[in-house]
Amino acid sequence: MLFNDPTFLLLIPVLILVFWAQANVKGTYEKYKKVPNSVRITGKEVAERLLSKNGIYGVPVLCDKGELTDHYHPSKREVVLSSDVYHGTSIAAISIAAHEVGHAIQHDHGYSPVVIRGSLLPVANIGSQAGIPMFFIGLLFQFEILMTIGIIFFAFALLFHLVTLPVEFNASRRAIAQLTEGYTTTDLEVKQCRKMLNAAAMTYVASTLMILIQLIRLILLRNSRR
């Protein structure tokens, strides 16, 4: 089917972007993991101090053994940092730790895109897992209604990713604002932190574009069978 599907070519540019974004964030992380912050504060300490500074209590800062597995878990209300970020005193460590606290602040303040994203999560999970298989089953057996349902399901996955973009960019803006208040002492450090967070943000942009192109591709395939 792929050999007779010219829409597959639409994926090539965005695949290149996805691979570049992943390599870029990895390379930027490795670069700034080696650059110590001038305050010599660990990611764990930054996270705990920023949580306290913003009046957020009862949110533990936990350590994960992975790499770049840092996240804020809204239902458990916990900040989880990878080992190098948790223990590290690098520019990368404080940038990522502050970013995850940015998500905790969003949650605490009821930031509307976070609320919307949370409500979309169940149907987005179904859409990302079942949308494409449902579409291609419909395509195989020429059931247009099944193809349409698959497209609708997959559209919810795209909507989730679109809402995720302002959530991630806002968390980064909050992180930079917080870090400039006592945790970075020079303009160079602020610039380095911003580069680290911008590289991470590009992975979300790339994945959203991938979902968008996939959705366009499904629509084109359905319309070509009419």
BAMIVO-777282 format. One record per residue: residue in one letter; y, z, x of N, C-alpha, C in turn. Coordinates in Angstrom, 1 decimal, always signed. Atoms other than C-alpha are relative to their C-alpha. Layout:
% BAMIVO-777282
[pt "A"; [Y; Z; X]; [Y; Z; X]; [Y; Z; X]];
...
END
This chain:
% BAMIVO-777282
[pt "M"; [-1.2; +0.0; +0.8]; [+0.0; +0.0; +0.0]; [+1.3; +0.0; +0.9]];
[pt "L"; [-1.2; -0.1; -0.9]; [+2.4; +0.8; +2.9]; [+0.4; -1.4; +0.5]];
[pt "F"; [-0.3; +1.3; -0.6]; [+2.1; -2.7; +4.3]; [+0.7; -0.9; -1.0]];
[pt "N"; [-0.6; +0.8; +1.0]; [+3.2; -4.2; +1.0]; [+1.3; +0.7; -0.6]];
[pt "D"; [-1.0; -0.9; +0.5]; [+6.0; -1.6; +0.6]; [+1.2; -0.1; +1.0]];
[pt "P"; [-1.1; +0.1; -0.9]; [+9.3; -2.7; +2.2]; [+0.9; +1.2; +0.0]];
[pt "T"; [-0.8; -1.2; +0.1]; [+11.0; +0.5; +1.0]; [-0.3; +1.0; +1.1]];
[pt "F"; [+0.4; -0.9; -1.1]; [+9.1; +2.3; +3.7]; [+0.9; -0.1; +1.2]];
[pt "L"; [-0.9; +0.2; -1.1]; [+11.6; +0.8; +6.2]; [+1.2; +0.9; -0.2]];
[pt "L"; [-1.2; -0.9; +0.2]; [+14.3; +3.0; +4.6]; [-0.2; +1.3; +0.7]];
[pt "L"; [+0.3; -1.3; -0.6]; [+12.6; +6.0; +6.1]; [+0.3; +0.0; +1.5]];
[pt "I"; [-0.1; +0.0; -1.4]; [+12.9; +4.9; +9.7]; [+1.3; +0.6; +0.6]];
[pt "P"; [-1.2; -0.6; -0.6]; [+16.6; +5.7; +10.4]; [+0.1; +1.5; -0.3]];
[pt "V"; [-0.1; -1.5; +0.2]; [+16.4; +9.1; +8.7]; [-1.1; +0.7; +0.7]];
[pt "L"; [+1.0; -0.7; -0.8]; [+13.2; +9.9; +10.5]; [+0.5; +0.2; +1.5]];
[pt "I"; [-0.6; -0.1; -1.3]; [+15.0; +9.2; +13.8]; [+1.0; +1.2; +0.0]];
[pt "L"; [-1.0; -1.1; +0.1]; [+17.8; +11.5; +12.6]; [-0.7; +1.4; -0.1]];
[pt "V"; [+0.7; -1.3; +0.1]; [+15.3; +14.3; +11.7]; [-0.5; +0.4; +1.3]];
[pt "F"; [+0.5; -0.4; -1.3]; [+13.6; +14.1; +15.1]; [+1.1; +0.4; +1.0]];
[pt "W"; [-1.1; -0.4; -0.8]; [+17.0; +14.1; +16.8]; [+0.5; +1.4; -0.3]];
[pt "A"; [-0.5; -1.3; +0.4]; [+18.2; +17.1; +14.8]; [-0.9; +1.1; +0.5]];
[pt "Q"; [+0.9; -1.1; -0.4]; [+15.1; +19.1; +15.6]; [+0.0; +0.1; +1.5]];
[pt "A"; [-0.1; -0.1; -1.4]; [+15.3; +18.2; +19.3]; [+1.3; +0.6; +0.4]];
[pt "N"; [-1.3; -0.5; -0.3]; [+19.0; +19.0; +19.3]; [+0.1; +1.5; -0.1]];
[pt "V"; [-0.1; -1.4; +0.2]; [+18.7; +22.4; +17.8]; [-0.9; +0.8; +1.0]];
[pt "K"; [+0.8; -0.6; -1.0]; [+15.8; +23.2; +20.2]; [+0.7; +0.0; +1.3]];
[pt "G"; [-0.7; +0.1; -1.3]; [+17.8; +22.0; +23.2]; [+1.2; +0.9; +0.1]];
[pt "T"; [-1.2; -0.8; +0.1]; [+20.9; +23.8; +22.1]; [-0.4; +1.5; +0.1]];
[pt "Y"; [+0.5; -1.4; -0.1]; [+19.0; +27.0; +21.6]; [-0.5; +0.4; +1.4]];
[pt "E"; [+0.5; -0.3; -1.4]; [+17.3; +26.8; +25.0]; [+1.2; +0.1; +0.9]];
[pt "K"; [-1.2; -0.1; -0.9]; [+20.7; +26.2; +26.6]; [+0.7; +1.3; -0.2]];
[pt "Y"; [-0.8; -1.2; +0.2]; [+22.5; +29.1; +25.0]; [-0.8; +1.3; -0.1]];
[pt "K"; [+0.9; -1.2; -0.2]; [+19.5; +31.4; +25.2]; [+0.2; +0.6; +1.4]];
[pt "K"; [-0.2; -0.4; -1.4]; [+20.3; +31.5; +28.9]; [+1.4; +0.5; +0.3]];
[pt "V"; [-1.4; -0.4; -0.2]; [+24.0; +32.3; +28.4]; [+0.2; +1.4; -0.6]];
[pt "P"; [-0.2; -1.3; +0.5]; [+24.6; +36.0; +28.1]; [+1.4; +0.2; -0.7]];
[pt "N"; [-1.3; -0.2; +0.6]; [+27.3; +37.2; +25.7]; [+0.7; +1.1; +0.8]];
[pt "S"; [-0.8; -0.9; -0.8]; [+30.1; +39.2; +27.4]; [-0.1; +1.4; -0.4]];
[pt "V"; [+0.1; -1.4; +0.5]; [+29.6; +42.3; +25.3]; [-1.4; +0.6; +0.3]];
[pt "R"; [+1.4; -0.4; -0.3]; [+25.9; +42.4; +26.3]; [-0.6; +0.8; -1.1]];
[pt "I"; [+0.6; -0.6; +1.2]; [+24.9; +43.3; +22.8]; [-1.2; -0.9; -0.5]];
[pt "T"; [+1.2; +0.8; +0.4]; [+21.5; +42.3; +21.4]; [+0.2; -0.5; -1.5]];
[pt "G"; [-0.1; +0.5; +1.4]; [+20.9; +40.3; +18.2]; [-0.3; +1.1; -1.0]];
[pt "K"; [+0.3; -1.1; +0.9]; [+19.4; +43.4; +16.6]; [+1.2; +0.8; -0.2]];
[pt "E"; [-1.2; -0.9; +0.1]; [+22.5; +45.4; +17.3]; [+1.1; -0.7; -0.7]];
[pt "V"; [-1.0; +0.7; +0.7]; [+24.8; +42.7; +16.1]; [-0.3; +0.0; -1.5]];
[pt "A"; [+0.4; +0.0; +1.4]; [+22.9; +42.4; +12.8]; [+0.2; +1.3; -0.6]];
[pt "E"; [-0.1; -1.3; +0.6]; [+22.8; +46.1; +12.2]; [+1.5; +0.4; -0.1]];
[pt "R"; [-1.4; -0.4; +0.1]; [+26.5; +46.6; +13.0]; [+0.7; -0.8; -1.0]];
[pt "L"; [-0.7; +0.8; +1.0]; [+27.6; +43.7; +10.8]; [-0.4; +0.4; -1.4]];
[pt "L"; [+0.4; -0.5; +1.3]; [+25.5; +44.9; +7.9]; [+0.7; +1.3; -0.3]];
[pt "S"; [-0.7; -1.2; +0.3]; [+27.0; +48.3; +8.2]; [+1.5; -0.2; -0.2]];
[pt "K"; [-1.4; +0.3; +0.1]; [+30.5; +46.9; +8.7]; [+0.4; -0.6; -1.4]];
[pt "N"; [-0.2; +0.6; +1.3]; [+30.1; +45.0; +5.4]; [-0.5; +0.8; -1.1]];
[pt "G"; [+0.5; -0.9; +1.1]; [+28.8; +48.0; +3.5]; [-1.3; -0.3; -0.6]];
[pt "I"; [+1.3; +0.4; +0.5]; [+25.3; +46.6; +3.2]; [-1.0; +1.0; +0.7]];
[pt "Y"; [+0.9; -1.0; -0.5]; [+22.8; +49.4; +3.5]; [-1.4; -0.2; -0.6]];
[pt "G"; [+1.4; +0.1; +0.5]; [+19.0; +49.6; +3.0]; [-0.6; -1.4; +0.3]];
[pt "V"; [+0.5; +1.3; -0.4]; [+18.5; +46.1; +4.6]; [-0.4; +0.2; +1.5]];
[pt "P"; [+0.5; -0.2; -1.4]; [+16.3; +46.6; +7.7]; [+0.1; -1.3; +0.8]];
[pt "V"; [+0.0; +1.2; -0.9]; [+16.5; +44.2; +10.7]; [-1.4; +0.1; +0.7]];
[pt "L"; [+1.4; +0.0; -0.5]; [+12.9; +43.3; +11.6]; [-0.2; -1.0; +1.1]];
[pt "C"; [+0.3; +0.9; -1.1]; [+11.4; +41.5; +14.6]; [-1.3; -0.8; -0.3]];
[pt "D"; [+1.1; +0.9; +0.2]; [+9.1; +38.5; +14.3]; [-0.4; -0.6; +1.3]];
[pt "K"; [+0.5; +0.4; -1.3]; [+6.9; +37.2; +17.1]; [+0.3; -1.5; +0.2]];
[pt "G"; [-0.2; +1.4; -0.2]; [+7.7; +33.5; +16.5]; [+1.3; -0.4; +0.7]];
[pt "E"; [-1.2; +0.5; -0.6]; [+10.5; +31.3; +17.9]; [+0.8; -0.8; -1.1]];
[pt "L"; [-0.8; +0.6; +1.1]; [+13.4; +30.2; +15.6]; [-0.6; +0.1; -1.4]];
[pt "T"; [+0.6; -0.4; +1.3]; [+11.7; +31.9; +12.7]; [+1.0; +0.9; -0.7]];
[pt "D"; [-0.9; -1.0; +0.5]; [+14.8; +33.9; +11.9]; [+0.4; -0.4; -1.5]];
[pt "H"; [-0.3; +0.2; +1.4]; [+15.6; +34.3; +8.2]; [+0.4; +1.3; -0.7]];
[pt "Y"; [-0.3; -1.1; +0.9]; [+17.0; +36.5; +5.5]; [-0.9; -0.1; -1.2]];
[pt "H"; [+0.9; +0.0; +1.1]; [+14.5; +37.4; +2.8]; [+0.7; +0.7; -1.2]];
[pt "P"; [-0.8; -0.6; +1.1]; [+16.5; +37.9; -0.5]; [-0.8; +1.0; -0.9]];
[pt "S"; [+0.7; -0.8; +0.9]; [+13.7; +39.4; -2.6]; [-0.4; +1.3; +0.7]];
[pt "K"; [+0.4; -1.2; -0.7]; [+12.6; +41.9; +0.1]; [+1.2; +0.7; +0.6]];
[pt "R"; [-1.2; -0.5; -0.6]; [+16.2; +42.4; +1.3]; [-0.2; +0.4; +1.4]];
[pt "E"; [+0.2; -0.3; -1.4]; [+15.5; +42.2; +5.0]; [+0.4; -1.2; +0.8]];
[pt "V"; [-0.4; +1.0; -1.0]; [+16.8; +40.3; +8.0]; [-1.1; +0.0; +1.0]];
[pt "V"; [+1.1; +0.1; -0.9]; [+14.0; +39.0; +10.1]; [+0.5; -0.9; +1.2]];
[pt "L"; [-0.4; +0.7; -1.2]; [+14.8; +37.9; +13.7]; [-1.2; -0.3; +0.9]];
[pt "S"; [+1.1; +0.3; -1.0]; [+12.5; +36.1; +16.2]; [+0.2; +0.9; +1.2]];
[pt "S"; [+0.0; -1.0; -1.1]; [+11.7; +38.2; +19.3]; [+1.1; -0.2; +0.9]];
[pt "D"; [-1.0; +0.2; -0.9]; [+14.1; +36.5; +21.6]; [+1.4; +0.2; -0.5]];
[pt "V"; [-1.3; -0.2; +0.7]; [+17.0; +36.8; +19.1]; [+0.1; +1.6; -0.2]];
[pt "Y"; [-0.1; -1.4; +0.3]; [+16.1; +40.4; +18.2]; [+0.3; +0.8; +1.3]];
[pt "H"; [-0.2; -0.7; -1.2]; [+15.9; +41.6; +21.8]; [+1.1; -0.6; +1.0]];
[pt "G"; [-0.9; +0.7; -0.9]; [+18.2; +39.0; +23.4]; [+1.4; +0.4; +0.0]];
[pt "T"; [-1.5; -0.2; -0.1]; [+21.8; +39.4; +24.6]; [+0.7; -1.3; +0.3]];
[pt "S"; [-0.5; +1.3; -0.3]; [+22.5; +35.7; +24.7]; [+1.0; -0.4; -1.1]];
[pt "I"; [-0.8; +0.6; +1.1]; [+25.0; +33.6; +22.8]; [-0.8; -0.5; -1.1]];
[pt "A"; [+0.9; +0.4; +1.1]; [+22.1; +32.1; +20.9]; [-0.4; +1.1; -0.9]];
[pt "A"; [+0.5; -1.1; +0.7]; [+20.9; +35.5; +19.9]; [+1.0; +0.6; -1.0]];
[pt "I"; [-1.0; -0.5; +0.9]; [+24.2; +36.8; +18.5]; [+0.4; -1.0; -1.1]];
[pt "S"; [-0.3; +1.0; +1.0]; [+24.9; +33.5; +16.8]; [-0.9; +0.0; -1.2]];
[pt "I"; [+1.1; +0.1; +1.1]; [+21.6; +33.4; +14.9]; [+0.0; +1.3; -0.8]];
[pt "A"; [+0.0; -1.3; +0.7]; [+21.7; +37.1; +14.1]; [+1.1; +0.1; -1.0]];
[pt "A"; [-1.2; -0.1; +0.8]; [+25.2; +36.9; +12.7]; [-0.2; -1.0; -1.2]];
[pt "H"; [+0.2; +1.0; +1.1]; [+24.2; +33.8; +10.6]; [-0.9; +0.6; -1.0]];
[pt "E"; [+0.9; -0.6; +1.0]; [+21.3; +35.7; +9.0]; [+0.6; +1.1; -0.8]];
[pt "V"; [-0.8; -1.1; +0.7]; [+23.6; +38.6; +8.2]; [+0.9; -0.7; -1.0]];
[pt "G"; [-0.9; +0.8; +1.0]; [+25.9; +35.9; +6.6]; [-0.8; -0.2; -1.3]];
[pt "H"; [+0.7; +0.2; +1.2]; [+23.1; +35.2; +4.2]; [-0.2; +1.4; -0.8]];
[pt "A"; [+0.1; -1.3; +0.6]; [+22.7; +39.0; +3.5]; [+1.3; +0.3; -0.7]];
[pt "I"; [-1.3; -0.2; +0.6]; [+26.5; +39.1; +2.8]; [+0.1; -0.8; -1.3]];
[pt "Q"; [+0.0; +0.9; +1.2]; [+26.2; +36.1; +0.4]; [-0.8; +0.6; -1.1]];
[pt "H"; [+0.8; -0.6; +1.1]; [+23.4; +37.8; -1.5]; [+0.7; +1.3; -0.6]];
[pt "D"; [-0.6; -1.2; +0.5]; [+25.3; +41.1; -1.7]; [+1.2; -0.3; -0.8]];
[pt "H"; [-1.2; +0.3; +0.8]; [+28.4; +39.4; -3.0]; [-0.2; -0.9; -1.2]];
[pt "G"; [+0.3; +0.9; +1.1]; [+26.6; +37.2; -5.5]; [+0.5; -1.4; +0.2]];
[pt "Y"; [-0.6; +1.3; -0.3]; [+27.7; +34.0; -3.8]; [-0.7; -1.0; -0.9]];
[pt "S"; [+0.5; +0.8; +1.1]; [+27.2; +31.4; -6.6]; [-1.1; -1.0; +0.5]];
[pt "P"; [+1.1; +0.9; -0.4]; [+25.3; +28.7; -4.6]; [-1.3; +0.7; +0.4]];
[pt "V"; [+1.2; -0.8; -0.3]; [+22.8; +31.4; -3.5]; [-0.7; +0.3; -1.3]];
[pt "V"; [+0.5; -0.3; +1.3]; [+22.3; +32.3; -7.1]; [-0.7; -1.2; -0.6]];
[pt "I"; [+0.6; +1.3; +0.5]; [+21.8; +28.7; -8.1]; [-1.2; -0.4; +0.7]];
[pt "R"; [+1.2; +0.4; -0.8]; [+19.4; +28.0; -5.3]; [-1.2; +0.9; -0.4]];
[pt "G"; [+1.1; -0.8; +0.4]; [+17.3; +31.0; -6.3]; [-0.6; -0.4; -1.3]];
[pt "S"; [+0.6; +0.4; +1.3]; [+17.0; +29.8; -9.8]; [-0.7; -1.4; +0.0]];
[pt "L"; [+0.7; +1.3; -0.2]; [+16.0; +26.3; -8.6]; [-1.3; +0.1; +0.8]];
[pt "L"; [+1.1; -0.1; -0.9]; [+13.4; +27.6; -6.2]; [-1.4; -0.3; -0.6]];
[pt "P"; [+1.4; +0.2; +0.6]; [+10.3; +27.7; -8.5]; [-0.2; -1.5; -0.3]];
[pt "V"; [+0.2; +1.4; +0.4]; [+10.8; +24.2; -9.9]; [+0.2; -1.0; +1.2]];
[pt "A"; [-0.1; +0.8; -1.2]; [+11.9; +22.8; -6.5]; [-1.3; +0.0; +0.8]];
[pt "N"; [+1.2; +0.0; -0.7]; [+8.7; +24.0; -5.0]; [-1.1; -0.9; -0.6]];
[pt "I"; [+0.9; +0.9; +0.7]; [+6.7; +22.2; -7.7]; [+0.4; -1.4; +0.3]];
[pt "G"; [-0.4; +1.4; -0.2]; [+8.8; +19.1; -7.3]; [-0.3; -0.5; +1.4]];
[pt "S"; [+0.3; +0.4; -1.3]; [+8.4; +19.0; -3.5]; [-1.5; -0.2; +0.3]];
[pt "Q"; [+1.5; +0.1; -0.2]; [+4.6; +19.5; -3.7]; [-0.7; -1.0; -0.9]];
[pt "A"; [+0.7; +0.8; +1.0]; [+3.7; +17.6; -6.8]; [+0.7; -1.3; -0.4]];
[pt "G"; [-0.8; +1.2; +0.4]; [+6.5; +15.0; -7.3]; [-0.6; -1.3; +0.6]];
[pt "I"; [+0.5; +1.2; -0.6]; [+5.3; +12.4; -4.8]; [-1.4; -0.4; -0.3]];
[pt "P"; [+1.4; +0.3; +0.4]; [+1.5; +12.7; -5.5]; [+0.0; -0.5; -1.4]];
[pt "M"; [+0.0; +0.4; +1.4]; [+2.2; +12.5; -9.2]; [+0.6; -1.5; -0.1]];
[pt "F"; [-0.6; +1.3; +0.0]; [+4.4; +9.4; -8.6]; [-1.0; -1.1; +0.4]];
[pt "F"; [+0.9; +1.0; -0.6]; [+1.8; +7.5; -6.5]; [-1.3; -0.1; -0.9]];
[pt "I"; [+1.1; +0.1; +1.0]; [-1.0; +8.4; -9.0]; [+0.4; -1.0; -1.1]];
[pt "G"; [-0.5; +0.9; +1.1]; [+1.2; +6.8; -11.7]; [+0.1; -1.4; +0.5]];
[pt "L"; [-0.2; +1.4; -0.6]; [+1.9; +3.8; -9.4]; [-1.4; -0.6; +0.1]];
[pt "L"; [+1.3; +0.5; -0.1]; [-1.8; +3.4; -8.7]; [-0.6; -0.5; -1.3]];
[pt "F"; [+0.7; +0.3; +1.3]; [-2.9; +3.4; -12.3]; [+1.0; -0.6; -1.0]];
[pt "Q"; [-1.0; +0.6; +0.8]; [+0.3; +1.8; -13.6]; [+0.5; +0.8; -1.2]];
[pt "F"; [-0.5; -0.9; +1.1]; [+1.4; +4.8; -15.7]; [+1.5; +0.3; +0.3]];
[pt "E"; [-1.4; -0.1; -0.3]; [+5.2; +4.4; -15.7]; [+0.5; +1.4; -0.4]];
[pt "I"; [-0.5; -1.3; +0.4]; [+5.7; +7.7; -17.5]; [-0.3; +1.1; +1.0]];
[pt "L"; [+0.4; -1.0; -1.0]; [+3.8; +9.6; -14.8]; [+0.9; -0.2; +1.3]];
[pt "M"; [-0.9; +0.3; -1.1]; [+6.0; +7.8; -12.1]; [+1.3; +0.7; -0.3]];
[pt "T"; [-1.3; -0.6; +0.4]; [+9.1; +8.9; -14.0]; [+0.0; +1.5; +0.1]];
[pt "I"; [+0.0; -1.5; -0.1]; [+8.0; +12.5; -14.3]; [-0.1; +0.4; +1.5]];
[pt "G"; [+0.0; -0.3; -1.5]; [+7.2; +12.5; -10.5]; [+1.4; -0.1; +0.6]];
[pt "I"; [-1.4; +0.2; -0.5]; [+10.7; +11.2; -9.8]; [+0.9; +1.2; -0.5]];
[pt "I"; [-0.8; -1.1; +0.5]; [+12.3; +13.9; -12.0]; [-0.4; +1.3; +0.7]];
[pt "F"; [+0.4; -1.2; -0.8]; [+10.2; +16.6; -10.3]; [+0.6; +0.0; +1.4]];
[pt "F"; [-0.5; +0.1; -1.4]; [+11.2; +15.3; -6.9]; [+1.5; +0.1; +0.1]];
[pt "A"; [-1.5; -0.1; +0.1]; [+14.9; +15.2; -8.0]; [+0.4; +1.5; +0.1]];
[pt "F"; [-0.3; -1.5; +0.0]; [+14.8; +19.0; -8.4]; [-0.1; +0.5; +1.5]];
[pt "A"; [+0.1; -0.3; -1.5]; [+13.7; +19.2; -4.7]; [+1.2; -0.4; +0.7]];
[pt "L"; [-1.3; +0.4; -0.6]; [+16.7; +17.2; -3.7]; [+1.2; +0.9; -0.4]];
[pt "L"; [-1.1; -0.9; +0.5]; [+19.0; +19.3; -5.9]; [+0.0; +1.3; +0.8]];
[pt "F"; [+0.2; -1.2; -0.8]; [+17.6; +22.4; -4.1]; [+0.6; -0.1; +1.4]];
[pt "H"; [-0.5; +0.2; -1.4]; [+18.4; +20.9; -0.7]; [+1.5; -0.2; +0.0]];
[pt "L"; [-1.5; +0.2; +0.1]; [+21.9; +19.9; -1.8]; [+0.7; +1.3; -0.2]];
[pt "V"; [-0.6; -1.3; +0.2]; [+22.6; +23.4; -2.9]; [-0.1; +0.8; +1.3]];
[pt "T"; [+0.2; -0.7; -1.3]; [+21.2; +24.7; +0.4]; [+1.1; -0.3; +1.0]];
[pt "L"; [-1.0; +0.4; -1.0]; [+23.8; +22.8; +2.4]; [+1.2; +1.0; +0.0]];
[pt "P"; [-1.2; -0.9; +0.0]; [+26.9; +24.9; +1.3]; [-0.4; +1.4; +0.3]];
[pt "V"; [+0.4; -1.4; -0.3]; [+24.8; +28.1; +1.6]; [-0.1; +0.1; +1.5]];
[pt "E"; [+0.1; -0.1; -1.4]; [+24.0; +27.3; +5.2]; [+1.3; -0.1; +0.8]];
[pt "F"; [-1.3; +0.2; -0.6]; [+27.4; +26.1; +6.2]; [+0.9; +1.3; -0.2]];
[pt "N"; [-0.7; -1.2; +0.3]; [+29.0; +29.1; +4.5]; [-0.4; +1.2; +0.8]];
[pt "A"; [+0.5; -1.0; -0.8]; [+26.7; +31.5; +6.3]; [+0.5; -0.1; +1.4]];
[pt "S"; [-0.5; +0.2; -1.4]; [+27.7; +30.0; +9.6]; [+1.5; +0.3; +0.1]];
[pt "R"; [-1.4; -0.4; -0.1]; [+31.4; +30.3; +8.8]; [+0.2; +1.5; +0.0]];
[pt "R"; [-0.1; -1.4; +0.0]; [+30.9; +33.9; +7.9]; [-0.4; +0.6; +1.4]];
[pt "A"; [+0.5; -0.5; -1.3]; [+29.0; +34.4; +11.2]; [+1.1; -0.1; +1.0]];
[pt "I"; [-1.1; +0.2; -1.0]; [+31.8; +33.0; +13.3]; [+1.1; +0.9; -0.2]];
[pt "A"; [-1.1; -0.9; +0.3]; [+34.4; +35.0; +11.5]; [-0.3; +1.5; +0.4]];
[pt "Q"; [+0.4; -1.3; -0.4]; [+32.4; +38.2; +12.0]; [-0.1; +0.2; +1.5]];
[pt "L"; [+0.1; -0.1; -1.5]; [+31.7; +37.5; +15.7]; [+1.3; +0.0; +0.7]];
[pt "T"; [-1.3; +0.0; -0.7]; [+35.3; +36.9; +16.5]; [+0.7; +1.4; -0.1]];
[pt "E"; [-0.6; -1.3; +0.2]; [+36.1; +40.5; +15.4]; [-0.8; +1.0; +0.9]];
[pt "G"; [+0.5; -1.0; -0.9]; [+34.8; +42.2; +18.5]; [-1.3; -0.3; +0.7]];
[pt "Y"; [+1.3; +0.3; -0.6]; [+31.5; +40.5; +19.5]; [+0.1; -1.2; +0.9]];
[pt "T"; [-0.3; +1.1; -1.0]; [+32.9; +37.4; +21.3]; [+1.4; +0.2; +0.5]];
[pt "T"; [-1.3; -0.4; -0.6]; [+35.8; +38.0; +23.7]; [+0.8; -1.2; +0.5]];
[pt "T"; [-0.8; +1.2; -0.5]; [+36.8; +34.4; +24.7]; [-0.1; -1.1; -1.0]];
[pt "D"; [+0.1; +1.2; +0.8]; [+37.5; +31.1; +23.0]; [-1.2; -0.8; +0.4]];
[pt "L"; [+1.2; +0.8; -0.5]; [+34.7; +29.6; +25.1]; [-1.3; +0.5; -0.8]];
[pt "E"; [+1.1; -0.5; +0.7]; [+32.2; +32.0; +23.5]; [-0.1; -0.3; -1.4]];
[pt "V"; [-0.1; +0.4; +1.4]; [+33.4; +31.3; +20.0]; [-0.5; -1.5; -0.1]];
[pt "K"; [+0.4; +1.5; +0.0]; [+33.0; +27.5; +20.8]; [-1.5; -0.1; +0.2]];
[pt "Q"; [+1.4; +0.1; -0.2]; [+29.5; +28.1; +22.1]; [-0.8; +0.5; -1.2]];
[pt "C"; [+0.6; -0.5; +1.2]; [+28.5; +30.1; +19.1]; [+0.0; -1.1; -1.1]];
[pt "R"; [-0.1; +1.0; +1.1]; [+29.8; +27.4; +16.8]; [-0.9; -1.2; +0.3]];
[pt "K"; [+0.9; +1.1; -0.3]; [+27.8; +24.7; +18.7]; [-1.4; +0.4; -0.3]];
[pt "M"; [+1.3; -0.5; +0.3]; [+24.7; +26.8; +18.3]; [-0.3; -0.2; -1.5]];
[pt "L"; [+0.2; +0.0; +1.5]; [+25.2; +27.1; +14.5]; [+0.1; -1.4; -0.5]];
[pt "N"; [-0.1; +1.4; +0.5]; [+26.3; +23.5; +14.0]; [-1.3; -0.8; +0.3]];
[pt "A"; [+1.3; +0.7; -0.3]; [+23.1; +22.3; +15.7]; [-1.1; +0.4; -1.0]];
[pt "A"; [+1.0; -0.4; +1.0]; [+21.0; +24.4; +13.3]; [+0.4; -0.6; -1.3]];
[pt "A"; [-0.4; +0.6; +1.3]; [+23.0; +23.1; +10.3]; [-0.4; -1.4; -0.1]];
[pt "M"; [+0.3; +1.4; +0.0]; [+22.3; +19.5; +11.3]; [-1.5; -0.2; -0.5]];
[pt "T"; [+1.4; +0.2; +0.5]; [+18.6; +20.1; +10.6]; [-0.1; +0.0; -1.5]];
[pt "Y"; [+0.0; +0.0; +1.5]; [+19.4; +20.9; +7.0]; [+0.6; -1.3; -0.5]];
[pt "V"; [-0.6; +1.3; +0.5]; [+21.6; +17.8; +6.7]; [-1.1; -1.1; +0.1]];
[pt "A"; [+1.0; +1.0; -0.2]; [+18.8; +15.7; +8.1]; [-1.1; +0.1; -1.0]];
[pt "S"; [+1.1; -0.1; +1.0]; [+16.1; +17.1; +5.8]; [+0.5; -0.4; -1.4]];
[pt "T"; [-0.5; +0.4; +1.3]; [+18.4; +16.6; +2.8]; [+0.1; -1.5; -0.1]];
[pt "L"; [+0.0; +1.4; +0.0]; [+18.9; +13.0; +3.8]; [-1.4; -0.6; -0.2]];
[pt "M"; [+1.3; +0.4; +0.1]; [+15.2; +12.6; +4.1]; [-0.5; +0.0; -1.5]];
[pt "I"; [+0.3; -0.2; +1.5]; [+14.7; +13.9; +0.5]; [+0.7; -1.1; -0.8]];
[pt "L"; [-0.7; +1.0; +0.8]; [+17.4; +11.6; -0.8]; [-0.5; -1.4; +0.2]];
[pt "I"; [+0.5; +1.3; -0.3]; [+16.0; +8.5; +0.9]; [-1.4; -0.1; -0.7]];
[pt "Q"; [+1.3; +0.0; +0.6]; [+12.5; +9.4; -0.4]; [+0.2; -0.2; -1.6]];
[pt "L"; [-0.2; +0.2; +1.5]; [+13.9; +9.7; -4.0]; [+0.5; -1.4; -0.3]];
[pt "I"; [-0.4; +1.3; +0.2]; [+15.7; +6.4; -3.7]; [-1.2; -1.0; +0.1]];
[pt "R"; [+1.2; +0.9; -0.2]; [+12.5; +4.8; -2.4]; [-0.9; +0.1; -1.3]];
[pt "L"; [+0.9; -0.1; +1.2]; [+10.5; +6.2; -5.4]; [+0.6; -0.8; -1.2]];
[pt "I"; [-0.7; +0.7; +1.1]; [+13.1; +4.8; -7.8]; [-0.2; -1.5; +0.1]];
[pt "L"; [+0.1; +1.5; -0.2]; [+13.0; +1.3; -6.2]; [-1.4; -0.4; -0.2]];
[pt "L"; [+1.4; +0.4; +0.2]; [+9.2; +1.3; -6.2]; [-0.3; -0.1; -1.5]];
[pt "R"; [+0.3; +0.0; +1.4]; [+9.1; +2.2; -9.9]; [+0.6; -1.2; -0.7]];
[pt "N"; [-0.7; +1.1; +0.6]; [+11.7; -0.4; -10.8]; [-0.6; -1.4; +0.4]];
[pt "S"; [+0.6; +1.2; -0.5]; [+9.9; -3.1; -8.8]; [-1.3; -0.3; -0.8]];
[pt "R"; [+1.3; +0.2; +0.7]; [+6.7; -2.6; -10.9]; [+0.3; -0.4; -1.5]];
[pt "R"; [-0.3; +0.3; +1.4]; [+8.5; -3.3; -14.2]; [+0.0; -1.5; -0.3]];
END
